[in-house]
Structure formats: C-alpha cells, structure tokens
Amino acid sequence: MGVDLGKFFETPKMWQLVPEVMSVEEVDQLLAQPSVEDAVGARDKAVLELLYATGMRVSELCSLKLHDLSDTFVKVRGKGKKERLIPVGKRAIAAVDHYLLTFRGEKGDALFLGPRGKPLDRVTVWAQVKFYAKKGGILKEISPHTLRHSFASHLLENGADLRLIQDMLGHEDIGTTDRYTHVTGSRLKSAFKAFHPRP
C-alpha cells in the first residue's frame, strides 16, 4: 500500500489562494483620494473607510440599510442570510456621518445610494476603487476584496486572534481565514531578510 505524500506538502493550489494585500501606507493613500466636498466623493470616502474598517464583502456593503449602522457596530447580512455584528472605528463612522448629514437626503432606506437615488451596486464600487487606486498612484491590481484581505492581514499582524478575525469576516471554516497567516508569514520573511544583519 503506497503512502500519499501529498498530505505532507503544501500544494501549489494553496499558494494560488493567498490574496493580494495592501500595505498600511497604500491603504492610507487610497482612502485619501476621494474629495468629501461633493456627494460622490463623500459617499466613496465613506464606502472605502467602511470596507477597510470592517472587512465586509462588497455585496454586504451594498445591502446595508440606514438602521444597520450604530456609533460602534455595523450589522451585516452575509452568505446564507446569516447576520453578524462587526465593530467600526471612529474614522469610518465620521466619514459615513458626513455623507449622510451633508449629501444623502431622504431617499429610501439603503445606506449608500448610486445614480438616480437607487441603492449602490457592486459594479460601481469596483469601478470607484479602481479609479481611486489609479489616482493615488497605487501600482497593485486592487479591488474591494483587496481591502477585505488587507483588513484581515493587518489585524493579524497586530496580534488579533484568528478566531475573532474569522467571526468578523463571516467565514464558516477557520481554514479560509488561515490563508492570512501565510500572507503574514511571507511578509515577516521579507522583513527578516531586509533588516536582519545575518539573514
């Protein structure tokens, strides 16, 4: 009876699943691009801040209602209509408040509005992320999902528990969240080679 050596080695397929991650500096550069002096810019600033602050999927963001956001948490409806609460930081709340109080108006109950007062759709969010990345001189190929990956990786790098990140991302399987340990590990190796006197 032969031995299955595959279970002892990491397969190339696993490495294909490792997501692209932005640095904190690149995230700051992206979030600085929208002008908050007009309705579209204020909305986009709030969208980008909320995506990075919570790690939610773009489809989850587009389905948010006005009553889903409080001063400290956002209620998200994920896959299978499962609800979860995610903490939200002050910067994201301030950006959303500015958009709501200054520009949004009284049109329906969707948190973010697109053209003609309809709920914002994922295609528009993808296009705006690409636009602001190019405007900010970010060379990586990024999407709204990149902000989700960056949210998870930055939390992990700063000592957050993997199970808590799993809960915030809405992952059923811890193995899905575990991908971010590979991202962090590769960045640690790069830092070691760059800064250790005897790499």
C-alpha positions as CSV (number, residue, x, y, z in Angstrom):
1,M,0.0,0.0,0.0
2,G,1.5,3.3,-1.1
3,V,1.9,6.4,1.0
4,D,0.1,9.6,0.0
5,L,3.0,12.1,0.2
6,G,0.7,14.9,-0.9
7,K,-0.7,15.3,2.6
8,F,2.8,16.2,3.9
9,F,3.4,19.0,1.5
10,E,1.8,22.3,0.7
11,T,0.4,22.2,-2.8
12,P,0.7,24.9,-5.4
13,K,-3.1,25.3,-5.3
14,M,-2.9,26.6,-1.8
15,W,-0.4,29.3,-2.7
16,Q,-2.7,30.4,-5.5
17,L,-5.3,31.2,-2.9
18,V,-3.1,33.6,-1.0
19,P,-4.7,37.0,-1.5
20,E,-3.1,40.3,-2.6
21,V,-2.6,42.6,0.4
22,M,-2.0,46.4,0.5
23,S,0.4,47.9,3.0
24,V,-1.0,50.3,5.6
25,E,0.6,53.2,3.6
26,E,-1.2,52.1,0.4
27,V,-4.5,51.9,2.3
28,D,-4.0,55.4,3.6
29,Q,-3.1,56.6,0.1
30,L,-6.3,55.1,-1.3
31,L,-8.5,56.5,1.4
32,A,-7.1,59.9,1.0
33,Q,-8.2,60.2,-2.7
34,P,-12.0,60.9,-2.6
35,S,-12.9,64.6,-2.2
36,V,-15.5,65.0,0.5
37,E,-16.7,68.3,-0.9
38,D,-19.2,66.7,-3.2
39,A,-21.8,63.9,-2.9
40,V,-20.0,61.2,-4.9
41,G,-16.7,61.9,-3.2
42,A,-18.2,61.9,0.3
43,R,-20.0,58.7,-0.5
44,D,-16.9,57.0,-1.9
45,K,-14.8,58.1,1.1
46,A,-17.4,56.5,3.4
47,V,-17.5,53.4,1.3
48,L,-13.7,52.9,1.3
49,E,-13.4,53.7,5.0
50,L,-16.2,51.2,5.9
51,L,-14.8,48.4,3.7
52,Y,-11.4,48.7,5.3
53,A,-12.7,49.2,8.8
54,T,-14.9,46.1,8.8
55,G,-13.6,43.7,6.2
56,M,-17.1,43.2,4.8
57,R,-17.7,41.9,1.3
58,V,-18.8,44.5,-1.3
59,S,-22.1,42.7,-1.7
60,E,-22.7,43.1,2.1
61,L,-21.9,46.8,1.9
62,C,-24.3,47.4,-0.9
63,S,-27.1,45.7,1.0
64,L,-26.6,47.8,4.2
65,K,-29.6,49.8,5.4
66,L,-29.6,53.0,7.4
67,H,-30.6,51.3,10.6
68,D,-27.7,48.7,10.3
69,L,-25.1,51.2,11.5
70,S,-24.6,52.5,15.0
71,D,-21.8,54.5,16.5
72,T,-19.8,51.4,17.3
73,F,-21.1,48.4,15.3
74,V,-22.5,47.5,11.9
75,K,-24.9,44.7,11.3
76,V,-24.0,42.7,8.2
77,R,-26.1,40.1,6.4
78,G,-23.6,37.6,5.0
79,K,-23.9,34.4,3.0
80,G,-26.9,32.3,3.7
81,K,-28.6,35.5,5.2
82,K,-26.6,35.0,8.4
83,E,-26.2,38.2,10.4
84,R,-23.1,39.3,12.3
85,L,-22.0,42.4,14.2
86,I,-18.7,44.0,13.3
87,P,-17.0,46.8,15.3
88,V,-16.5,50.0,13.4
89,G,-13.8,52.6,14.2
90,K,-14.4,56.4,14.6
91,R,-12.9,57.4,11.2
92,A,-15.3,55.2,9.3
93,I,-18.3,56.4,11.4
94,A,-17.2,60.1,10.8
95,A,-17.0,59.5,7.0
96,V,-20.4,57.9,6.9
97,D,-21.9,60.6,9.1
98,H,-20.5,63.3,6.8
99,Y,-22.0,61.7,3.8
100,L,-25.4,61.1,5.4
101,L,-25.8,64.5,7.0
102,T,-24.3,66.6,4.2
103,F,-25.4,64.9,1.0
104,R,-27.5,61.8,1.2
105,G,-31.0,63.3,1.7
106,E,-34.3,61.4,2.3
107,K,-34.3,58.7,-0.4
108,G,-35.2,55.2,0.7
109,D,-33.5,53.2,3.4
110,A,-30.3,52.0,1.6
111,L,-27.2,53.3,3.4
112,F,-25.4,54.1,0.2
113,L,-27.0,55.5,-2.9
114,G,-25.9,55.3,-6.6
115,P,-27.2,57.3,-9.6
116,R,-30.9,58.4,-9.5
117,G,-31.2,57.5,-5.8
118,K,-31.1,53.8,-6.3
119,P,-29.0,51.6,-3.9
120,L,-25.3,51.5,-4.7
121,D,-24.3,48.4,-6.7
122,R,-21.1,46.4,-6.6
123,V,-20.1,47.3,-10.1
124,T,-20.0,50.9,-9.2
125,V,-17.9,50.2,-6.1
126,W,-15.4,48.1,-8.1
127,A,-15.1,50.9,-10.6
128,Q,-14.5,53.6,-8.0
129,V,-11.9,51.5,-6.1
130,K,-10.0,51.1,-9.4
131,F,-10.4,54.8,-10.1
132,Y,-9.0,56.0,-6.7
133,A,-6.2,53.4,-6.8
134,K,-5.0,54.8,-10.2
135,K,-5.5,58.4,-8.9
136,G,-3.4,57.6,-5.8
137,G,-0.6,56.0,-7.9
138,I,-1.1,52.5,-6.4
139,L,0.5,50.0,-8.7
140,K,-1.0,46.9,-7.3
141,E,-4.1,45.4,-9.0
142,I,-6.7,46.0,-6.3
143,S,-10.4,45.6,-5.9
144,P,-12.9,46.0,-3.0
145,H,-11.9,42.4,-1.9
146,T,-8.3,43.6,-1.5
147,L,-9.5,45.9,1.3
148,R,-11.1,42.9,2.9
149,H,-7.8,40.9,2.7
150,S,-5.9,43.9,4.0
151,F,-8.2,44.3,6.9
152,A,-7.7,40.7,8.0
153,S,-3.9,40.7,7.4
154,H,-3.3,44.0,9.3
155,L,-5.4,42.8,12.3
156,L,-3.4,39.5,12.3
157,E,0.0,41.3,12.1
158,N,-1.0,43.4,15.1
159,G,-1.8,40.4,17.2
160,A,-5.6,39.8,16.7
161,D,-6.8,36.3,17.4
162,L,-7.6,34.3,14.2
163,R,-11.0,33.2,15.6
164,L,-12.1,36.8,16.1
165,I,-11.0,37.6,12.5
166,Q,-12.9,34.6,11.3
167,D,-16.1,35.9,13.1
168,M,-15.7,39.4,11.7
169,L,-15.2,38.1,8.1
170,G,-18.1,35.7,8.4
171,H,-16.1,32.7,7.4
172,E,-17.7,29.3,8.1
173,D,-14.4,27.5,8.1
174,I,-11.3,28.6,10.1
175,G,-9.2,27.2,7.2
176,T,-10.5,30.0,5.0
177,T,-9.3,32.6,7.5
178,D,-6.0,30.7,7.9
179,R,-4.9,31.9,4.5
180,Y,-3.9,35.2,6.1
181,T,-1.3,33.5,8.3
182,H,0.6,32.6,5.0
183,V,0.4,36.3,3.9
184,T,1.8,37.4,7.3
185,G,4.5,34.8,7.2
186,S,5.7,35.8,3.8
187,R,5.9,39.4,4.9
188,L,7.8,38.5,8.1
189,K,10.3,36.6,6.0
190,S,10.8,39.6,3.7
191,A,11.3,41.9,6.7
192,F,13.8,39.4,8.2
193,K,15.9,39.3,5.0
194,A,15.7,43.1,4.7
195,F,16.7,44.0,8.3
196,H,18.5,41.2,10.0
197,P,22.3,41.6,10.0
198,R,22.8,37.9,9.2
199,P,19.8,36.8,7.0
